[in-house]
Amino acid sequence: MKQTKKNLIGHLADWLTWKRFLFSILMIFFLTGILFPFYWMVSSSFKTKMEIGGRQPVYIPSGLKLDAYRELFDPNHPSYQNFGRNIVNTLKVSLPTSVIAVILAVLGAYAIARLKFKGRNLLLNGILMVYLFPGVLLVIPLFAMLTQIGDKLGFAIQDNLAVLIFTYLSQTLPVALYMLTNYFRTIPDEIEQAALIDGCTRLEVIYRVTLPLSIPALISVGIYTFMIAWNEFLYAFIFLNDRMMFTMPIKINTIFNDPSPRPNVVMAASTIMTIPIIILFLALEKYLAAGLTAGGVKG
């Protein structure tokens, strides 16, 4: 008996079971919920005011119009926003926050994970408790404390990026300490003990043994703290008043609340703010996944 060849629909019918069908539907909804808002943001940045403000939604812009991006970056534009300055300000606070948080977390997490002293677990849990408090509860005490310190030492806390970095550490350092402590505990203690027997000091052990073995965790913590500082709004809104010192989230909020609404400009600025984080995440995704999962189970 001659066997007939199946077409594409026939092969699909054989492959598709109820379980696979339901899984496919769930994945479609899941990916749509993630990707469509990003597509809408990017496409809206190229739309005209009529397209983005009309009653009927326009899913595909009529053309790649760069008016919104010119307003952000072109000094000759009548509504020039000097958005490049805001990108630089955001980098000035995000990069130092990430680097300082990683350095301090390495020293603190190593002490908690390796050195034996009373109350170390209580200390770690207490540090993590700080992270559980919402930022709005901490901003007023931080502002009052820094105001008193600034008055005594003679520096202004308003429009001071160094002060803003210090406030960001109150949000990033607790979780960085917790992540690195769990990771350091997975590193066999025998390796470090062998280095100590060979004559290394504790700092040399950290530099030569622990840190090379902790690259995934360090990158994970660095990316995580960088993203927190990159996207932070509340503290920057409280501590920055000068428009030339605004970070990107504050600048986007300023454009959004302008008396003449320009949603396409808001979407363009949001796209510029989002894409670097996506690129950074995709470039370092393997380190991020390894760093987040390796500390989850004691090895």
Residue pairs with C-beta under 8 A, 6 or more apart in sequence:
6 14
38 274
41 267
41 270
41 271
41 274
42 267
42 271
43 59
43 60
43 61
44 52
44 61
44 263
44 264
44 267
45 68
45 69
45 264
45 267
45 268
45 270
45 271
46 61
46 63
46 64
46 65
46 66
46 68
46 264
47 58
47 61
47 62
47 65
47 264
48 61
48 62
48 65
48 67
48 264
49 262
49 264
51 58
51 61
51 62
52 58
52 263
52 264
52 267
53 261
53 263
67 264
68 262
68 264
68 265
68 267
68 268
69 268
70 77
71 77
71 79
71 80
71 81
71 262
71 265
71 268
72 81
72 83
72 84
72 265
72 268
72 269
72 272
73 83
73 84
74 80
75 82
79 262
81 251
81 255
81 265
81 269
82 244
83 248
83 251
83 269
83 272
85 244
86 246
86 247
86 248
86 250
86 251
87 248
87 272
89 161
89 245
89 246
89 247
89 248
90 230
90 247
90 248
90 273
92 161
93 161
93 164
93 165
93 168
93 229
93 236
93 247
94 226
94 229
94 230
95 226
96 165
97 165
97 168
97 169
97 172
97 225
97 226
97 228
97 229
98 172
98 222
98 223
98 225
98 226
98 229
99 222
100 165
100 169
101 169
101 172
101 173
101 176
101 221
101 222
101 225
102 176
102 218
102 221
102 222
102 225
104 169
104 173
104 176
105 173
105 176
105 177
105 179
105 180
105 221
106 180
106 206
106 211
106 214
106 218
107 206
108 177
109 176
109 177
109 179
109 180
109 181
109 183
109 184
110 180
110 184
110 206
110 210
111 120
112 120
112 123
112 124
112 177
112 181
113 180
113 181
113 184
113 185
114 184
114 189
114 192
124 177
124 178
124 181
127 173
127 174
127 177
127 178
128 174
128 175
128 177
128 178
130 138
130 170
130 174
131 171
131 174
131 175
131 178
135 171
135 234
135 235
136 234
138 170
139 167
139 234
139 235
139 238
142 167
142 170
142 235
143 157
143 238
143 239
146 157
146 163
146 166
146 167
147 157
150 156
150 157
150 163
155 163
157 163
157 239
158 239
158 240
158 241
159 239
159 240
159 241
159 242
159 245
160 239
161 245
163 239
164 235
164 236
164 239
164 240
165 229
167 235
167 239
168 228
168 229
168 232
168 235
171 228
171 232
171 235
172 224
172 225
172 228
172 229
175 224
175 225
176 221
176 224
176 225
179 217
179 220
179 221
179 224
179 291
179 292
179 295
180 214
180 217
180 218
180 221
180 295
181 295
182 295
182 296
183 214
183 217
183 291
183 294
183 295
184 210
184 214
185 295
185 298
186 294
186 295
186 297
186 298
186 299
187 210
187 213
187 214
187 299
188 299
191 209
191 213
192 205
192 209
192 210
195 204
195 205
195 208
195 209
196 202
196 205
200 208
200 209
211 218
215 287
216 287
216 288
216 290
216 291
216 294
217 291
217 294
217 295
218 291
219 284
219 287
219 288
219 291
220 287
220 288
220 290
220 291
220 292
221 291
223 280
223 281
223 284
223 288
226 280
227 277
230 248
230 273
230 276
230 277
231 249
231 273
231 277
232 247
232 249
233 249
233 250
233 253
236 246
236 247
236 249
236 250
237 249
237 250
237 253
240 246
240 247
240 250
243 251
243 254
246 254
248 269
248 272
248 273
249 273
251 269
252 266
252 269
252 270
252 273
255 262
255 265
255 266
255 269
256 263
256 266
281 288
